[in-house]
């Protein structure tokens, strides 16, 4: 027995000598946590909101729990879990702590050339440009396709959008599915845009194909509405459930669904070097247009916008101290430090412009308010409209639902959205924590609701349709559509 025990000790000594185990460094993890909080104070746009009672988050308590978890941790894995749980406690889908990736290459890899486009290979070329049919679900977020009384009008495969008509109690409801607010998630946009270029003998380049796809993406929405109107629908349901977001088109599409003026959400940028970059981009774009419109009404408007953005950029250089958030809660409506700078509106400098502004020069009006660049497509539908949302509705899809709700264009129906809010108005390299090498991805913008709340709080439906016990998704779809057909006040 003694000999066996001695041999075991000897073997353990050999193993420990051959494979040294790095000691857990509690102080280094605590330093990482302190660094993480400093980085958030500098560049996390939603930090002041999270520190308000309105957010439903208790940051001082979350901080205490994290410090306790780090004190109790005995391994790197436990400490890493503590930091990840801290970030998850903000309930912000745009805020992410990313674990270290594989070691980078010792030297930069040689660039791989792209093949030339083939006029006969739209599918292959569109795939190479990143148009991916698997990136978003094309089916409706509730299984309306399987309901009796539903008639498919377009499948979203050979067409840009999936659409159909559901009839209940004599009311014909048109449905349109928007699975994502970017054209690349709808591969038919590229194929149809490609076909237009080929038919008109235009050159096939990355830029021309993307521009053609973009035009198809927007015009197809109008065309789908026209088809549904011709099919006799009297109410329209836009399905953005299970939609992870996309780009700023969430602010554009509401204009297609009303004849009234629409106001974009106020935009705030974080008061930091990251926020300053957004102002620089706007200033540069405005300067280019100012130079090309001397002595005109457009020059005056563009110059006023440029000057306001210059003033906004100056504010990013004098940020206030946000360290209070770890010690107390303060109302979002208060005048305390938020480390945010007004930056116009989600669509640009102006909240919106009337049709035909600046003598119909959409280059100028589109720079001041992005939706104006597509004013020819406005008011494609002017009847009762609803927006289907759920807990998987995020980011730009929330932007769309919020604009629809705040401008009283239509009613939201379903379940409260996931609560991502505004994400990234500029791209920034995520900073890295010194010890763990984890990267911190932080949203740098805030969109405000009509009542002044942060959009990251989520969109609460006007007509809640929550899952009930014993009801499957098909039954809930029938119930939801029945509620829309029976709604006596379809216009908000």
DATA-V364738 format. One record per residue. N is the residue number from 1. RES is the residue in one small letter. PSI is psi in radians with two decimals (* if undefined). BURIAL is b if it has 24 or more other C-alpha atoms within 12 Angstrom, else e. Layout:
n->N res->RES psi->PSI burial->BURIAL
n->N res->RES psi->PSI burial->BURIAL
This chain:
n->1 res->x psi->-0.77 burial->e
n->2 res->x psi->-0.71 burial->e
n->3 res->x psi->-0.70 burial->e
n->4 res->x psi->-0.76 burial->e
n->5 res->x psi->-0.73 burial->e
n->6 res->x psi->-0.69 burial->e
n->7 res->x psi->-0.66 burial->e
n->8 res->x psi->-0.75 burial->e
n->9 res->x psi->-0.71 burial->e
n->10 res->x psi->-0.72 burial->e
n->11 res->x psi->-0.74 burial->e
n->12 res->x psi->-0.67 burial->e
n->13 res->x psi->-0.72 burial->e
n->14 res->x psi->-0.77 burial->e
n->15 res->x psi->-0.77 burial->e
n->16 res->x psi->-0.57 burial->e
n->17 res->x psi->-0.70 burial->e
n->18 res->x psi->-0.54 burial->e
n->19 res->x psi->1.35 burial->e
n->20 res->x psi->2.41 burial->e
n->21 res->x psi->2.15 burial->e
n->22 res->x psi->2.42 burial->e
n->23 res->x psi->2.57 burial->e
n->24 res->x psi->2.22 burial->e
n->25 res->x psi->1.59 burial->e
n->26 res->x psi->-0.71 burial->b
n->27 res->x psi->-0.67 burial->e
n->28 res->x psi->-0.67 burial->e
n->29 res->x psi->-0.67 burial->b
n->30 res->x psi->-0.65 burial->b
n->31 res->x psi->-0.67 burial->e
n->32 res->x psi->-0.71 burial->b
n->33 res->x psi->-0.73 burial->b
n->34 res->x psi->-0.71 burial->b
n->35 res->x psi->-0.73 burial->b
n->36 res->x psi->-0.79 burial->b
n->37 res->x psi->-0.67 burial->b
n->38 res->x psi->-0.74 burial->e
n->39 res->x psi->-0.69 burial->b
n->40 res->x psi->-0.67 burial->b
n->41 res->x psi->-0.56 burial->b
n->42 res->x psi->-0.67 burial->b
n->43 res->x psi->0.01 burial->b
n->44 res->x psi->1.93 burial->b
n->45 res->x psi->-0.48 burial->b
n->46 res->x psi->0.21 burial->b
n->47 res->x psi->-0.79 burial->b
n->48 res->x psi->-0.63 burial->b
n->49 res->x psi->-0.78 burial->b
n->50 res->x psi->-0.45 burial->b
n->51 res->x psi->0.05 burial->b
n->52 res->x psi->2.63 burial->b
n->53 res->x psi->-0.49 burial->e
n->54 res->x psi->-0.43 burial->e
n->55 res->x psi->-0.37 burial->b
n->56 res->x psi->0.10 burial->e
n->57 res->x psi->2.38 burial->b
n->58 res->x psi->1.60 burial->b
n->59 res->x psi->-0.75 burial->b
n->60 res->x psi->-0.71 burial->b
n->61 res->x psi->-0.71 burial->e
n->62 res->x psi->-0.69 burial->b
n->63 res->x psi->-0.77 burial->b
n->64 res->x psi->-0.76 burial->e
n->65 res->x psi->-0.68 burial->e
n->66 res->x psi->-0.74 burial->b
n->67 res->x psi->-0.65 burial->b
n->68 res->x psi->-0.69 burial->e
n->69 res->x psi->-0.67 burial->b
n->70 res->x psi->-0.60 burial->b
n->71 res->x psi->-0.59 burial->e
n->72 res->x psi->-0.29 burial->e
n->73 res->x psi->2.50 burial->e
n->74 res->x psi->-0.12 burial->e
n->75 res->x psi->2.85 burial->e
n->76 res->x psi->-0.68 burial->b
n->77 res->x psi->-0.72 burial->e
n->78 res->x psi->-0.69 burial->e
n->79 res->x psi->-0.71 burial->b
n->80 res->x psi->-0.74 burial->b
n->81 res->x psi->-0.63 burial->b
n->82 res->x psi->-0.75 burial->b
n->83 res->x psi->-0.67 burial->b
n->84 res->x psi->-0.63 burial->b
n->85 res->x psi->-0.62 burial->b
n->86 res->x psi->-0.86 burial->b
n->87 res->x psi->-0.70 burial->b
n->88 res->x psi->-0.46 burial->e
n->89 res->x psi->-0.24 burial->b
n->90 res->x psi->-0.25 burial->b
n->91 res->x psi->0.75 burial->b
n->92 res->x psi->1.92 burial->b
n->93 res->x psi->-0.35 burial->b
n->94 res->x psi->-0.23 burial->b
n->95 res->x psi->2.05 burial->b
n->96 res->x psi->2.45 burial->b
n->97 res->x psi->1.99 burial->b
n->98 res->x psi->2.25 burial->b
n->99 res->x psi->2.71 burial->e
n->100 res->x psi->2.43 burial->e
n->101 res->x psi->3.12 burial->e
n->102 res->x psi->2.76 burial->e
n->103 res->x psi->2.41 burial->e
n->104 res->x psi->2.80 burial->e
n->105 res->x psi->2.57 burial->e
n->106 res->x psi->-0.54 burial->e
n->107 res->x psi->2.76 burial->e
n->108 res->x psi->2.29 burial->e
n->109 res->x psi->2.65 burial->e
n->110 res->x psi->2.45 burial->e
n->111 res->x psi->2.40 burial->e
n->112 res->x psi->2.13 burial->e
n->113 res->x psi->2.60 burial->e
n->114 res->x psi->2.49 burial->e
n->115 res->x psi->2.73 burial->e
n->116 res->x psi->2.63 burial->e
n->117 res->x psi->2.49 burial->b
n->118 res->x psi->2.21 burial->e
n->119 res->x psi->-0.40 burial->e
n->120 res->x psi->0.04 burial->e
n->121 res->x psi->1.15 burial->e
n->122 res->x psi->-0.74 burial->b
n->123 res->x psi->-0.83 burial->b
n->124 res->x psi->-0.72 burial->e
n->125 res->x psi->-0.68 burial->b
n->126 res->x psi->-0.66 burial->b
n->127 res->x psi->-0.67 burial->b
n->128 res->x psi->-0.48 burial->e
n->129 res->x psi->-0.01 burial->b
n->130 res->x psi->0.20 burial->e
n->131 res->x psi->1.95 burial->b
n->132 res->x psi->1.92 burial->b
n->133 res->x psi->-0.29 burial->b
n->134 res->x psi->0.02 burial->e
n->135 res->x psi->-0.34 burial->e
n->136 res->x psi->2.53 burial->b
n->137 res->x psi->2.19 burial->b
n->138 res->x psi->-0.36 burial->b
n->139 res->x psi->2.77 burial->b
n->140 res->x psi->2.64 burial->b
n->141 res->x psi->-0.33 burial->b
n->142 res->x psi->2.52 burial->b
n->143 res->x psi->1.06 burial->b
n->144 res->x psi->-0.41 burial->b
n->145 res->x psi->-0.48 burial->b
n->146 res->x psi->0.09 burial->e
n->147 res->x psi->2.46 burial->b
n->148 res->x psi->2.39 burial->e
n->149 res->x psi->-0.11 burial->e
n->150 res->x psi->2.34 burial->e
n->151 res->x psi->2.08 burial->b
n->152 res->x psi->2.33 burial->b
n->153 res->x psi->-0.65 burial->b
n->154 res->x psi->2.54 burial->b
n->155 res->x psi->-0.16 burial->b
n->156 res->x psi->0.06 burial->b
n->157 res->x psi->-1.00 burial->b
n->158 res->x psi->-0.20 burial->e
n->159 res->x psi->2.96 burial->b
n->160 res->x psi->-0.77 burial->b
n->161 res->x psi->2.56 burial->b
n->162 res->x psi->2.35 burial->b
n->163 res->x psi->2.86 burial->b
n->164 res->x psi->3.12 burial->b
n->165 res->x psi->2.30 burial->b
n->166 res->x psi->2.24 burial->b
n->167 res->x psi->2.20 burial->b
n->168 res->x psi->2.20 burial->b
n->169 res->x psi->0.65 burial->e
n->170 res->x psi->-0.05 burial->e
n->171 res->x psi->2.20 burial->e
n->172 res->x psi->2.01 burial->b
n->173 res->x psi->2.20 burial->b
n->174 res->x psi->2.40 burial->b
n->175 res->x psi->2.37 burial->b
n->176 res->x psi->2.29 burial->b
n->177 res->x psi->2.15 burial->b
n->178 res->x psi->1.77 burial->b
n->179 res->x psi->-0.36 burial->b
n->180 res->x psi->2.58 burial->b
n->181 res->x psi->0.95 burial->b
n->182 res->x psi->2.48 burial->b
n->183 res->x psi->-0.41 burial->b
n->184 res->x psi->-0.33 burial->b
n->185 res->x psi->-0.06 burial->b
n->186 res->x psi->1.53 burial->b
n->187 res->x psi->-0.42 burial->b
n->188 res->x psi->-0.41 burial->b
n->189 res->x psi->-0.77 burial->b
n->190 res->x psi->-0.81 burial->b
n->191 res->x psi->-0.79 burial->b
n->192 res->x psi->-0.64 burial->b
n->193 res->x psi->-0.69 burial->b
n->194 res->x psi->-0.82 burial->b
n->195 res->x psi->-0.64 burial->b
n->196 res->x psi->-0.73 burial->b
n->197 res->x psi->-0.77 burial->b
n->198 res->x psi->-0.75 burial->e
n->199 res->x psi->-0.52 burial->e
n->200 res->x psi->0.19 burial->e
n->201 res->x psi->0.65 burial->e
n->202 res->x psi->2.70 burial->e
n->203 res->x psi->2.56 burial->e
n->204 res->x psi->1.87 burial->b
n->205 res->x psi->2.91 burial->b
n->206 res->x psi->-0.77 burial->b
n->207 res->x psi->-0.81 burial->e
n->208 res->x psi->-0.64 burial->e
n->209 res->x psi->-0.76 burial->b
n->210 res->x psi->-0.74 burial->b
n->211 res->x psi->-0.69 burial->b
n->212 res->x psi->-0.70 burial->b
n->213 res->x psi->-0.70 burial->b
n->214 res->x psi->-0.77 burial->b
n->215 res->x psi->-0.70 burial->b
n->216 res->x psi->-0.76 burial->b
n->217 res->x psi->-0.78 burial->b
n->218 res->x psi->-0.81 burial->b
n->219 res->x psi->-0.52 burial->b
n->220 res->x psi->-0.52 burial->b
n->221 res->x psi->-0.78 burial->b
n->222 res->x psi->-0.77 burial->b
n->223 res->x psi->-0.63 burial->b
n->224 res->x psi->-0.72 burial->b
n->225 res->x psi->-0.75 burial->b
n->226 res->x psi->-0.74 burial->b
n->227 res->x psi->-0.73 burial->b
n->228 res->x psi->-0.67 burial->b
n->229 res->x psi->-0.73 burial->b
n->230 res->x psi->-0.41 burial->e
n->231 res->x psi->0.00 burial->b
n->232 res->x psi->0.30 burial->e
n->233 res->x psi->2.57 burial->b
n->234 res->x psi->-0.17 burial->b
n->235 res->x psi->2.59 burial->b
n->236 res->x psi->2.33 burial->b
n->237 res->x psi->2.08 burial->b
n->238 res->x psi->2.07 burial->b
n->239 res->x psi->1.91 burial->b
n->240 res->x psi->0.42 burial->b
n->241 res->x psi->2.67 burial->b
n->242 res->x psi->0.80 burial->b
n->243 res->x psi->2.03 burial->b
n->244 res->x psi->-0.06 burial->b
n->245 res->x psi->-2.40 burial->b
n->246 res->x psi->-2.13 burial->b
n->247 res->x psi->-2.84 burial->b
n->248 res->x psi->0.09 burial->b
n->249 res->x psi->-0.26 burial->b
n->250 res->x psi->-0.40 burial->b
n->251 res->x psi->-0.30 burial->b
n->252 res->x psi->-0.81 burial->b
n->253 res->x psi->-0.57 burial->b
n->254 res->x psi->-0.52 burial->b
n->255 res->x psi->-0.39 burial->b
n->256 res->x psi->-0.18 burial->b
n->257 res->x psi->0.29 burial->b
n->258 res->x psi->2.71 burial->b
n->259 res->x psi->-0.10 burial->e
n->260 res->x psi->2.85 burial->b
n->261 res->x psi->2.45 burial->b
n->262 res->x psi->2.38 burial->b
n->263 res->x psi->2.20 burial->b
n->264 res->x psi->2.79 burial->b
n->265 res->x psi->2.44 burial->b
n->266 res->x psi->2.44 burial->b
n->267 res->x psi->2.39 burial->b
n->268 res->x psi->2.44 burial->b
n->269 res->x psi->2.62 burial->b
n->270 res->x psi->2.44 burial->b
n->271 res->x psi->1.48 burial->b
n->272 res->x psi->-3.14 burial->b
n->273 res->x psi->-0.56 burial->b
n->274 res->x psi->-0.83 burial->b
n->275 res->x psi->-0.65 burial->b
n->276 res->x psi->-0.59 burial->b
n->277 res->x psi->-0.64 burial->b
n->278 res->x psi->-0.80 burial->b
n->279 res->x psi->-0.67 burial->b
n->280 res->x psi->-0.74 burial->b
n->281 res->x psi->-0.77 burial->b
n->282 res->x psi->-0.75 burial->b
n->283 res->x psi->-0.76 burial->b
n->284 res->x psi->-0.79 burial->e
n->285 res->x psi->-0.70 burial->b
n->286 res->x psi->-0.71 burial->b
n->287 res->x psi->-0.69 burial->b
n->288 res->x psi->-0.69 burial->e
n->289 res->x psi->-0.62 burial->b
n->290 res->x psi->-0.75 burial->b
n->291 res->x psi->-0.47 burial->e
n->292 res->x psi->0.05 burial->e
n->293 res->x psi->0.95 burial->e
n->294 res->x psi->2.45 burial->e
n->295 res->x psi->0.45 burial->e
n->296 res->x psi->2.92 burial->e
n->297 res->x psi->-0.65 burial->e
n->298 res->x psi->-0.73 burial->b
n->299 res->x psi->-0.74 burial->b
n->300 res->x psi->-0.78 burial->e
n->301 res->x psi->-0.75 burial->b
n->302 res->x psi->-0.65 burial->b
n->303 res->x psi->-0.73 burial->b
n->304 res->x psi->-0.72 burial->e
n->305 res->x psi->-0.79 burial->b
n->306 res->x psi->-0.77 burial->b
n->307 res->x psi->-0.66 burial->b
n->308 res->x psi->-0.68 burial->b
n->309 res->x psi->-0.60 burial->b
n->310 res->x psi->-0.76 burial->b
n->311 res->x psi->-0.66 burial->e
n->312 res->x psi->-0.74 burial->b
n->313 res->x psi->-0.68 burial->b
n->314 res->x psi->-0.60 burial->e
n->315 res->x psi->-0.46 burial->b
n->316 res->x psi->-0.31 burial->b
n->317 res->x psi->-0.15 burial->e
n->318 res->x psi->1.11 burial->e
n->319 res->x psi->2.70 burial->b
n->320 res->x psi->3.05 burial->e
n->321 res->x psi->2.04 burial->e
n->322 res->x psi->0.19 burial->b
n->323 res->x psi->-0.25 burial->b
n->324 res->x psi->-0.38 burial->b
n->325 res->x psi->-0.39 burial->b
n->326 res->x psi->-0.06 burial->b
n->327 res->x psi->-0.38 burial->e
n->328 res->x psi->2.90 burial->e
n->329 res->x psi->2.46 burial->b
n->330 res->x psi->2.47 burial->b
n->331 res->x psi->2.42 burial->e
n->332 res->x psi->-0.52 burial->b
n->333 res->x psi->-0.12 burial->e
n->334 res->x psi->3.09 burial->e
n->335 res->x psi->0.26 burial->e
n->336 res->x psi->2.98 burial->e
n->337 res->x psi->2.23 burial->b
n->338 res->x psi->-0.23 burial->b
n->339 res->x psi->0.77 burial->b
n->340 res->x psi->2.59 burial->b
n->341 res->x psi->2.25 burial->b
n->342 res->x psi->2.34 burial->b
n->343 res->x psi->0.75 burial->b
n->344 res->x psi->-2.30 burial->b
n->345 res->x psi->2.93 burial->b
n->346 res->x psi->-0.53 burial->b
n->347 res->x psi->-0.01 burial->b
n->348 res->x psi->-2.71 burial->b
n->349 res->x psi->-0.72 burial->b
n->350 res->x psi->2.62 burial->b
n->351 res->x psi->-0.33 burial->b
n->352 res->x psi->2.77 burial->b
n->353 res->x psi->2.61 burial->b
n->354 res->x psi->2.74 burial->b
n->355 res->x psi->2.37 burial->b
n->356 res->x psi->0.20 burial->e
n->357 res->x psi->2.55 burial->e
n->358 res->x psi->0.81 burial->b
n->359 res->x psi->0.58 burial->e
n->360 res->x psi->0.19 burial->e
n->361 res->x psi->1.64 burial->b
n->362 res->x psi->-0.27 burial->b
n->363 res->x psi->-0.75 burial->b
n->364 res->x psi->-0.90 burial->b
n->365 res->x psi->-0.61 burial->b
n->366 res->x psi->-0.51 burial->b
n->367 res->x psi->-0.62 burial->b
n->368 res->x psi->-0.53 burial->b
n->369 res->x psi->1.83 burial->b
n->370 res->x psi->-0.74 burial->b
n->371 res->x psi->-0.42 burial->b
n->372 res->x psi->-0.36 burial->b
n->373 res->x psi->-0.31 burial->b
n->374 res->x psi->0.55 burial->b
n->375 res->x psi->-0.35 burial->b
n->376 res->x psi->-0.34 burial->e
n->377 res->x psi->-0.03 burial->b
n->378 res->x psi->2.67 burial->b
n->379 res->x psi->0.65 burial->b
n->380 res->x psi->-0.47 burial->b
n->381 res->x psi->2.37 burial->b
n->382 res->x psi->0.27 burial->b
n->383 res->x psi->-2.97 burial->b
n->384 res->x psi->2.35 burial->b
n->385 res->x psi->2.54 burial->b
n->386 res->x psi->2.73 burial->b
n->387 res->x psi->2.10 burial->b
n->388 res->x psi->2.13 burial->b
n->389 res->x psi->2.80 burial->b
n->390 res->x psi->-3.04 burial->b
n->391 res->x psi->-0.15 burial->b
n->392 res->x psi->0.27 burial->b
n->393 res->x psi->2.08 burial->b
n->394 res->x psi->2.83 burial->b
n->395 res->x psi->-2.07 burial->b
n->396 res->x psi->-0.51 burial->b
n->397 res->x psi->-0.61 burial->b
n->398 res->x psi->-0.64 burial->b
n->399 res->x psi->-0.81 burial->b
n->400 res->x psi->-0.87 burial->b
n->401 res->x psi->-0.68 burial->b
n->402 res->x psi->-0.76 burial->b
n->403 res->x psi->-0.72 burial->b
n->404 res->x psi->-0.75 burial->b
n->405 res->x psi->-0.82 burial->b
n->406 res->x psi->-0.44 burial->b
n->407 res->x psi->0.15 burial->b
n->408 res->x psi->0.66 burial->b
n->409 res->x psi->-0.71 burial->b
n->410 res->x psi->3.07 burial->b
n->411 res->x psi->2.45 burial->b
n->412 res->x psi->2.54 burial->b
n->413 res->x psi->2.49 burial->b
n->414 res->x psi->-2.15 burial->b
n->415 res->x psi->2.59 burial->b
n->416 res->x psi->2.41 burial->b
n->417 res->x psi->2.99 burial->b
n->418 res->x psi->-0.46 burial->b
n->419 res->x psi->0.95 burial->b
n->420 res->x psi->-0.65 burial->b
n->421 res->x psi->-2.67 burial->b
n->422 res->x psi->2.52 burial->b
n->423 res->x psi->-1.42 burial->b
n->424 res->x psi->1.91 burial->b
n->425 res->x psi->-0.31 burial->b
n->426 res->x psi->2.60 burial->b
n->427 res->x psi->2.39 burial->e
n->428 res->x psi->2.50 burial->e
n->429 res->x psi->2.12 burial->e
n->430 res->x psi->2.28 burial->b
n->431 res->x psi->2.72 burial->b
n->432 res->x psi->2.39 burial->b
n->433 res->x psi->2.41 burial->b
n->434 res->x psi->-0.83 burial->e
n->435 res->x psi->-0.94 burial->b
n->436 res->x psi->-0.34 burial->b
n->437 res->x psi->0.30 burial->b
n->438 res->x psi->2.54 burial->b
n->439 res->x psi->2.54 burial->b
n->440 res->x psi->2.01 burial->b
n->441 res->x psi->2.08 burial->b
n->442 res->x psi->2.31 burial->b
n->443 res->x psi->2.52 burial->b
n->444 res->x psi->0.23 burial->b
n->445 res->x psi->2.82 burial->b
n->446 res->x psi->2.35 burial->b
n->447 res->x psi->2.38 burial->b
n->448 res->x psi->2.51 burial->b
n->449 res->x psi->3.03 burial->b
n->450 res->x psi->-0.59 burial->e
n->451 res->x psi->0.12 burial->e
n->452 res->x psi->-0.08 burial->e
n->453 res->x psi->2.80 burial->b
n->454 res->x psi->2.31 burial->b
n->455 res->x psi->-0.36 burial->b
n->456 res->x psi->-0.23 burial->b
n->457 res->x psi->-0.19 burial->b
n->458 res->x psi->2.79 burial->b
n->459 res->x psi->2.06 burial->b
n->460 res->x psi->2.25 burial->b
n->461 res->x psi->2.53 burial->b
n->462 res->x psi->-0.62 burial->b
n->463 res->x psi->1.64 burial->b
n->464 res->x psi->2.31 burial->b
n->465 res->x psi->1.51 burial->b
n->466 res->x psi->2.61 burial->b
n->467 res->x psi->2.47 burial->e
n->468 res->x psi->2.72 burial->e
n->469 res->x psi->2.33 burial->e
n->470 res->x psi->0.06 burial->e
n->471 res->x psi->2.21 burial->e
n->472 res->x psi->3.11 burial->e
n->473 res->x psi->-0.55 burial->e
n->474 res->x psi->-0.71 burial->e
n->475 res->x psi->-0.65 burial->e
n->476 res->x psi->-0.62 burial->b
n->477 res->x psi->-0.75 burial->b
n->478 res->x psi->-0.75 burial->b
n->479 res->x psi->-0.77 burial->b
n->480 res->x psi->-0.83 burial->b
n->481 res->x psi->-0.57 burial->b
n->482 res->x psi->-0.66 burial->e
n->483 res->x psi->-0.68 burial->b
n->484 res->x psi->-0.69 burial->b
n->485 res->x psi->-0.54 burial->b
n->486 res->x psi->-0.07 burial->e
n->487 res->x psi->2.08 burial->e
n->488 res->x psi->-0.20 burial->e
n->489 res->x psi->1.21 burial->e
n->490 res->x psi->-0.41 burial->b
n->491 res->x psi->2.34 burial->b
n->492 res->x psi->* burial->e
